[in-house]
Amino acid sequence: MKHINIKIFSILFLCITALCSCHTKKQISRFTTNKVELGISKSNFLAKFGQPFSQTQSFTHGNELEEKLYYKEKFNLSPLYKETGFIVTTIFTFQDSKLIKQEIKEDKMFEQCDCQKQ
């Protein structure tokens, strides 16, 4: 009887462990559309989201200043394999200090990302 209980317990333990190891946490970008509004000023945007890891500046054909702010976020596929996942780069385009566009680019990641040091 004890031998059967140990077998059942072992099988149950292995099943639970196997199922839990496949769990992935739902990860959401901090730049979801309900948090970012087109038309927001650059100064208000920076106050809300902080400094980007990179930025570029140029002039449009209409001689308007265009600035792009780049933010990186790391999303892991599994808690067990932290080196695999995606690096999401969100690019915000400002013309005359007003947000006009948000773009998102994903890159598969197989190495460590230093995204926290933005």
C-alpha positions, -999 to +999 in steps of 0.1 A: +000+000+000+028+024+009+046+015-023+015+025-044+011+058-025+048+066-032+043+059-069+012+080-071+028+108-053+059+106-075+038+106-107+017+135-094+048+155-085+064+149-119+032+160-137+029+192-117+065+200-121+063+194-159+032+216-162+046+244-141+078+245-161+059+253-192+042+283-177+050+317-192+042+350-176+021+374-196+043+404-203+030+437-214+050+466-227+050+498-206+042+516-239+007+502-245-016+523-266-038+532-236-007+548-219+007+567-250-014+594-267-005+609-300-001+647-297+015+646-263+044+670-259+079+657-257+085+672-223+053+655-209+063+622-226+098+623-210+083+631-176+060+601-179+084+575-194+119+588-186+150+592-209+154+569-239+184+547-245+190+565-278+176+593-300+181+609-334+173+643-349+167+654-384+147+680-404+117+671-426+112+685-461+090+712-445+120+722-423+103+708-392+125+693-365+119+656-363+131+636-333+130+599-327+133+584-292+142+547-288+132+526-258+142+489-253+123+463-233+132+426-227+106+399-227+115+364-217+099+333-232+104+313-201+116+318-165+139+289-170+156+302-201+162+339-194+186+342-223+159+335-248+131+358-257+126+391-275+140+426-273+113+450-282+124+484-294+097+511-294+104+542-315+085+574-309+086+601-335+081+638-325+077+667-349+080+701-334+080+685-299+046+667-305+043+629-307+031+619-342+040+582-345+048+551-324+066+521-340+075+487-326+103+464-337+109+429-323+142+410-323+147+375-312+173+373-284+197+344-278+221+363-256+218+385-225+203+419-231+214+448-210+181+466-214+179+478-178+209+501-184+191+525-206 
